[in-house]
């Protein structure tokens, strides 16, 4: 196996994905919405997932040596399983199909704006907390793009 496909990395991704998917399912059950209605649970998982990915990216780039399984477990697995672009699009289309284009537009635009704001907030707050805690390691030059 290539170094990027080691068994421990794949297991970390699978475990994180299972936990993230179960958490998303649980929120969907806890916060159901009527057909064509505003999908609060999907909005919540995507915005919360974006907040957490912002936190993760700062931790990965601002700490001296993050655990090598942190990104696969949390970024790819947990948050990948937790967030859902396809359900977001499906929910918007269901609102249109049920004659509620205004809800669809509000939901679609609001999801994007809130998700972008959440990433920025997660990054800014985490940077500030790391500075305050005095645990800020050297900023790594490696790009953190693509989770």
C-alpha angles and dihedrals in degrees: 000000000000116000091255092053101049116147094246091054092049091048091050090052092047094048092047092046092051092050093045093048092048091050091051091048090049092052090048090054093044094047108034121174131204118254108284092010129124108289100223095170094054091046090049096050093047096047093044090046090052091049090052094046088054089054091046095050091054092047090050095048101035103043121081099234117001114191109274092233094051095089096043093045100041105023104037100023113029099031093033090056093041100051124061129194094174094056090047091057093042091051091052091049091049090056090053091046090053092053096259105118092153091059089046092053094044091047095046096045094038092052093054095045094045093045093051091047090049093054091050092046092049091051096045096046093046093050090050093048092049091050092049093048091052090227095115108132124197113302107252117227094217114112114246095204122134118031 
